[in-house]
Amino acid sequence: MATIREKRPGYWEVREFVGRDANGRALQVSRSVRARKKDALAVAAELRVHPTSRDEATVTVPEMRAM
């Protein structure tokens, strides 16, 4: 399920859970959208219908936080 959050007015982050890595850590992809909330919801719906494969998400959430 994709989630959205408004980072600041007019800037949205859309995140989608894509699975777990070999160690059981959550993998997710993130898309930034500079538009209206309606456009961010459309991106979220697209990620639900056509999720990015787990193999394409090569960075884990903890690794991303460390960057």
Helices and strands as residue ranges (DSSP letters): E 2-8, E 11-20, E 26-34, H 37-49, G 54-56, H 61-66
